[in-house]
Amino acid sequence: MERGPLRQRLLTDPVMPLMLRLALPVIAVLVLQTMVSVAETFYVSFLGTDALAGVTLVFPVVTLMTMMSAGGIGGGVSSAVARAVGAGRTADADALLLHALVLAIVFGGLFALGALTAGPTLFRALGGSGRALDAAVTYARFVFIGAVPLWMVNLFAAAMRGAGDVRTPTTVSLIGAALLVVLSPALIFGIGPFPRLGIAGAGTAVTLFYSFASLALIRIMASGRTGLTLRWSRLESRLFADILRVGLLSAVGTLQLNGTVVLITGAVGMFGADALAGYGIASRLDYVQIPLLFGLGTAVITLVGSAAGAGDRQRVRKVAWTGALLAACVTETIGLIAAAIPLLWLRLFSDDPAVLAAGAIYLHRVGPAYGATGLGMLLYFASQGYGQVVVPFIAGTIRLAVAAGGGWLAIACFGAPLPVLFVIVAAGAILSGTITAAGVAMRLRQNQSSLPVSLAVPPVGYRAAAGPPQALPTIASDRRSWPT
């Protein structure tokens, strides 16, 4: 894949069509991975309730690791690569691959060590006991053996997306998902030449997928066919810092999000099992939107990062607000439909009147706030793209304090009913989205007014046209204000 034409497309193609071309393959892969996860749960269910409970205990930890590698540290990798590509720093873009590999080994190793040593204690604290606890420990052992390959796949995929290549990681993921659907039941039940491994087979299948996928990506990137080339180079602190100044805070942000969900779930649980079940099935609609938002978000990181690297501040603003408004419109439409006709979604999971009533209360109050959530999340991805995520992090902290802390306080101290709790949850989402939007808007205006232009750099392949001079993308000289 030629770097010059790809860089030119990232910097000059119309925003909306280009954004959708980058986002749709990622969305398709995320939907497929969700289906594969459901299929694996279906296979494990044949092993009995204890096995299913064991996988359930491990699932939050696996989800956290995936979010931190793909959206946290992975966001930092994608942002750093995109800014390097946009600025024409091809050597740095290539070197960032090796730095991402080192980070994958470090963070993957830490997750593996933590899960294998502290896993039994954690799963016991989550309520696991007896055979369910044994199943959780066994499944975790075989899944987290592959923690380093999982981090490698997610960070390499993030790097390729940052360079504008979504085809390669999508192809590898699609092939791997197809194999995993076949390999998982074969190892669980001992089909054909494969041994019957039970719950260990489910974990082994996941580890084998990520191991082979990581080796395939290493070979592809070493060949240079993806627009990036993995080669040995000197490790530099500035490149680690370029990744981690975005990635670390983003990774902590994933903990914020998970903490908010856990605390709200605990608060709802104070109203009984029916309320908890209703909230559970209603809030699943929140998670259905994640593939859409993450897919659009990865495209925004790439386009904002490349434009920031090239110093094209006008394109940065256009990409950020185009993505944010598109996400807000789609998610708000979903939310308003769910608020108006909640049973359309809720009856897919339950017919219990008490459960349906609790779920409807949630969707009536939180559904109309979906647009604020979509707006804030896409602007968070835009912030990753230009390398500064402090404002979205602060907004997430405020949401945690309002939705979780305020909700608990309202119930424990003032005896607030369930509808009030959900109003507080919606208020936290709206406040977080508003703060993020205001902060990003202010940041982009500051960049526009304060950054001096020192060097005009035309996109690769640019040819002067007849007539008066045209404005070209520029590189700002104040690197402190506009990271590249």
N, C-alpha and C positions, 0 to 999 in steps of 0.2 A: 504493500500500500504506500503510495507516494505521499510524503509529508507535505510538500508544498501545496498541491491542489487541495488536500484535506484541510490544511490550515486556512487557506483562502476561503473555502466554503464555510468554515466555522465563523470567520470574521465578516463575511459579506452576504451570505445567502439570506433570503427573507426569514424572519425570526420564527413565525408560527409554523410553517411547513417543516423547517429544519428541526425545531423543537419536537414536533410530533414524530418525525423520522427517528430521532434519537430515543424518544421515550417509549414508543409502542413496543419495540422488541423487549425492553426491560420489563414492561408491564406484563407482556405475554409470559415471560419466564417466571415472574413472581406468581402469577396465577397458576401456572403449571406446577411450581414448587409447592404451592398450597395444596393442590390436588394430590400430589405425591405424598405429602404429609398426612392428608386424610386417609389415603390408601394404606399407608403404613400403620396408622392407628387401627384401621379395619382389620389388617392382617393380625396384629397383636391381640385384638379382641378375641380371637379364636383360642388364645392361650389361657383365657380366663380373666376374672376380675382382678386378681392380684397383679398379673402382668400389666394389665391396662392401667391400674393405679400406679404401678412403678414407673411406667413411661410418663404418666401425668406429672409425677413428682419431679422428674428430670427436665421436662419440657420447658419450664420457665428459665432454667439456667442455660439450656441450649439456645433459647430465643434471645436471651440477653447477650450471649456470645456472638450470635449472628448479627444482632443489631449493632453491637459495638464494632464488629469487624467490617460490616458492609456500609453502615451509615455513619458511624463515629470516626474511628481511625481511617476507615475507607473513604469517608468524605474528605478528610485531610489529604489523603493520597491523590484523590481525583482533582481536588482544588489545586494542589501544588503542580501536578502534571499539566493541567489545563492552562495555568498561568505561564508555565515555562514554554508550552507550545505556542501560546498566543504571542509571547515576547520573542519567539524565534530562538530560544535557548535549547536547542536540540540535545546538546550534551547533558544539560541538567535534566531534561525530560527522561533521557535514557538512564542516567545515574539514579534517578528517583525509583526506578524499578528495583535496583539492588537494595536501596534503603528500605523499600517496602517489604522486600523479602526478609531482611534482618528484623524488622518490626513484627512480621508475621511469626517468626521463630520465637521471639521474646514473648509476645502477648499470648500466642498459642501455647507456649510452654507454661506460662503462668496459669492459664485457665486449666490446662491438663493437670498440673501439680495440685492446684486448689481443689478441683473436682475429685481427684483420686484420693486425696488425703482428708479433705474436710467434707466430702460428699455425704458419707453416712450420717454425720452430725447434722448437716443441713437438711437432709431428707427426713430425718427423725423430727427435727424442729418443725417441718412443714406438715407433720402429722403421720408420717409413714411408720409402720410397725409390722412385725411379723414377716409374712411372705411378700407383702407389697414392698417393704423396705428392702428385702433381699433382691427382689426384681429390679428396684431402682438402682441399687448399688451395682448389680451386674450390667444393666443396660448402660449406666453412666461410664463404667469402666471401658466398655468397648467403643462408645461414642467419643469419649474424650481422649482416647489414644490417638484419634484423628484430629485433635484440635489444631495442631500446627498446619496440616494440609488444608483444613477449612479456612483458617486465616489467610493462607497463601492464595487460595482461589479467590476469596473475596477481595483481598487487597490488589491482586493482579487484575481482576475484573474492573475494580475501581480505577486503576491506572489507565487501562485501555479505554474506558468510557471517558476519562478526562482528556484523552487524546482524540476523542471523536469516533473511536472504533467500538460500536456496540455489537457488530456482527460476530466477532470471534467469541467473546464470552457467552453470547446468546447461543451460538452453535454448540459450544462445549456443554452448556447447561442443559440444553434440550436433549442431546445424546445421553448425557449422564442421567437425566431424569427418566428417560425411557429404559435405560439399563437397570436403574434402581427399582423401578416398579416390578421388574422381573426377578432381580437378584434378591430382593428382600424376602419375598415368600419362599424362594428356593432355599435360603439359608435358615429361615425360621422353621419350616416344616420338613426340610430334607428332601427336596424334590430333585429327581434325576441323580446326577453324580455328587450333589452337594450334601454335606452332613446336616443332620437335624440339630440346630443349635438353640432353638427356642428364642427366648428374649435376647440372648446374646447375638443371635443371627441378625436381628433388627439393627443393633448397634454396629455390628461388623459390616453390614451392607452400606451404611452411611459412611463409615470410615474408608471402605474400599473405593466408594465413589469419589470422595474428596482427594484421596491419595492419587488415583489415576488421573483425575481432572487437573490436579496441581502439576503432575509430571507432564501432561499434555500441554499445559499453558507455558511451562518453562521451555519446552522444546520449541513451541511456536514463537515465543518472544525472543529466544536466542537466535532464531533465524531472521528476525527483523521484518517479518511479513505483516506485522500489525501496525506499523508506523512508529513503534517503539522497539528498541533493541536491548535485550538483557545481556549485559557484559560486565566483566569484572572491572571495578574502578575504585578509587580511593573513597572511603567513607568520610563524609563531611558533616560536621555539626550543623552547618547552616541548612543543609537539606533535611536533616532530621527535624530541625526547628521549624522549617517551612511546613512539614507535614503535621507535626504535633501541636503547633500553636492553634491549628484549627481542629485537629483530630482529638486531642485530649479533652478539650472543653465540650466537644460534640459527644464524646463517649460518656462524659459525666451527665450530659443532657439526656442520654438514654436511660440512665439511672433515675433521673428526675421523673421522666415519663412513667417508668415502671413503678416508681414509688407512689406517684399520684394515683395510678390505677389500683395498687394494693390497698392504699389507705381509704380510697372511696369504696372499694369492695368491702372492707372491714366496717365502714360506717353503715353501708346498706345492710350488712348482715345483722345489725342491731335491730332491724325491723322484722326479722324472721326469715325462714327458708323460702316462702313464696316471694317475698320482696327480692331476695338474693337471686332466685331463679329468674324472675322477671327482668331484673337489671342485667343479668348475665346474657340472656338471649337478645335483649334490646341493644346492649353495648357491642354485641358482635357486629352490628352494622358499622360501628366505628372502625373496626379492624378490616372490614371488607374494602374500605376506601384506601387502605395503606398501599396496596400495589399501585393504584393510580397516582397517589401523591408521591411515592418514592420514585416511580418511573419518570414522572414529570420533573421531580426534583433533581435526579441525576442529569437530565438534559440541561436543566438550568445551571447546575454547577459547571458543566462543560462549557456552555456558551458564555456565561458570566466570567468564568475564569480566563478563557481565551481572550475575551474582549478586554478584561482588566490587564492581562499581560501585554496586550498590544496598545494599551492606553486609550482605548476607544470608550470614553466614559458615557457617551450618548447611547451606544449599543448596550452597555451594562445596564443602564436604567431601563431601556426598552425591553430587554430580555427579562429582567427581574419582575417588572410590573405586568408584562404579558403573561408570564407563567403564573404569577400570584393571582391575577384576576381570572384567568382560566380555571385554576383550581378552586377559587372561591365560588365561581358560578356553578361548577359541576357539583361540588360538595353541598352548596346551599340548596340546589335543586333536589338532591337526594334527601337532605334534612327536612325540607318543607313537605315533600311527599310523605316521608315517614311520620312527620308530625300530624299531617292531615289524615292519613290512613294508616295508623300504626299496625293494625291487625294484618295488613298486607304482608308485613315482615314477620310479626310475632307468631302468626298461626303456622308458619313453617316449622316451628319448634315445639309448640305446646297448644293444648286446648283447655288447660286449667284456667278457670275464670280469674282466680286470685293472681296467678302468675301473669296472665295477660293484662290485668289491670295495672300491676306494678310496672310492667314493661311499657305500657301506654303512657303512664305518668312520666317515665324517663324520656320517651321520644317526643312527647308534647312539649317538653321544656328544653331539652338539650338539642333536639333535631334542628331547630332554627339557628343554633349557634355553630352548626357544621361549617358554614361559610367562613366564619372567623378562624376556625381551626385550619381549614385549607389555605386561607390567605397567609396565616402566620407560618405554616409549615413550609410553603414554597419560598417565602422570604427568608426563612432560616436557611434553606438550601442556597439561595442567592448569596446570603452572607458567607456561607462556606466558600462559594465560588470566588468572592473577592478577598477572602482570607481573614475575616473578622466576625466572630460569632458571639461577642460579648452581649450585645443587645438581645438576641434570641435566648441566650442563656438566662439573662436576668428576667425576661418575660416568662420563661419556663419556671423559674424559681417563684415568681409571684403567683403563677397558676397553681403550683403545688401548695403554696401558703393559703391561697383563697379557697380553692376547690377542696383540698384535703383537710388542711388545718381549720379553715372556716367552717367546713361541713361538720367536722367532729365537734368543734366548739358549739355550734348551733344545736346539735343533738344532745350533747352531754350536759351543757349548762342551761339551755333554754327549752329543751324538750321539743325541738322543731320536728314537724312531721316530714314524711318522705318527699312530698312535692317541694318543700323548701330546700331540702338537701340538693335536689336536682336543679333547682333554680341557681343555687350557689355554684354548682358544677358548671352550669352554662355561663354564669357570670365570670368564672375563672377563665374559661375558654375565650370569651369575648375580650376580656381585659388583656389576656396574653397576646391575642392577635392584634389588638389595637396598639399595644406598646411596641410590638415587633414592627408593625407597619410604620408607626411614627418614627421609631429609631432608625430604620433602614432609609426612610425618606430623608431624614435629616442628614444621615451619613452621605447619601448620594449627592445631596445639595452641597454639602461641605466639600466633597471631592471636586464638584463642578467649579466652585468659586475659588478654591484655594490652591489648586495644583497648577504650578506653572508648566507650560509646554516647552520642552527643550529640544525635542528631536521628532521630526515627522518621519514615520516609517510606513511606506506603502505595503499593503498585503502582498504576499508572494504571488508573482504572476501579474502584478499590476502593470498596465501599460498606459502611458499618458495619452489622453484623448485630445483632439483638436479643440481649441477654444481656451477660455480662461482657466486658470489653475483651479483644481478641485480640492476640497478638504480631505485630508487623509487621516487614518487612525494615528494617534500619537502616543508616545510613551512619556509618562510624567516623570519629572526629575526627582520629585519628593517621594522616595520609596517608602518612607515611614508612613505616609498617609495612604498610599495606594500600593499594596503589596503585589509583587510580581515574582 
